[in-house]
């Protein structure tokens, strides 16, 4: 079996690789029936190749989501009282 693991031992696999479609043939025999694959891909071409492989290998409920980065700002705010203006650093 792939990666030295017994076949059908994984409930889910998470892939964060530059070429996930190349790893999927090794992951497929490790998944239990109804196992789940979560794939993080930086470009749509990689998404397409991974989806093509999954469709060709009878995966169901193949869904793609775009995850956008949202910046956050951390700052220190101190209130001396409820009526005071905040002191920031």
N, C-alpha and C positions, 0 to 999 in steps of 0.2 A: 504494500500500500504506500501511498505518497507520504512523504515527510516522516516515515517510520511509524505511522499511526495505523491502527486497524481500520478496515473499511467500515463505513457507516457509523462512525463514532461521534460525529459532530452534529449538534442541533443547529448551529449557525457558524458562519465564517465571515469575518470582516477583512476586507482587502483595501489597503491604502498603498497602491503600487503604481509605478509608471506605466505598466502594461498588464492590467488585470486579466485581459483576455488570454494571456499566456499562462497565467496561474490557474485559471478556472478548470482546465483539464485535470490538474492535480487535486483540486478541491472537490470536484464532483464525486469521486468515489468515496470521499470521507464523510459526505453529508448523509444524515439519516433521511429516510423518506419524509417528505414535507419539510426538509431543512431549509434554512434561510441564508441568503448571501446578501451582505451589505457591501457595496463597492463605492469607494471614494475616488473619483477621477477628475483631474484638473481640466480636461478638455473634452469637447463633445465627440471627437473622433474616437477616443478611448471608450466613451460611453457606448457609442454605436457598435464597436467591435465586441464589447462585453455582452451587450444585448443580443447581437447576432448569435454569439456562442450559446447564450442561455436559451434563445428560441429554438436553435438547432438541437438542443439537448433536453427539450420538453419541460423547461422551467415554466412556471405559470405566475401570474400576477407580477410581471416585470414592470416596475415603475421607476421613473426618473424624477428627481427633485433637484432644483438648483439651490445651493446653500450660499448665501452671500455673507460676507464679513461685515459686521457692524462695529465700529470703534466705540469704546467707552472711555470716559475720563474719570479718573479717581482723584478726589481732592478732600482735604480735611476741612470740615466746617464745624465751628464751635459757637454755640449760642450761650450767652451768659444768662439770658432770661427769655421768655417767650416774646417779649416786646422788642428785644434788642436786634440790631443788624448783625448778621453773621460775620465772624472773623474768619478769613480764608487764608490758606497757605498754599 
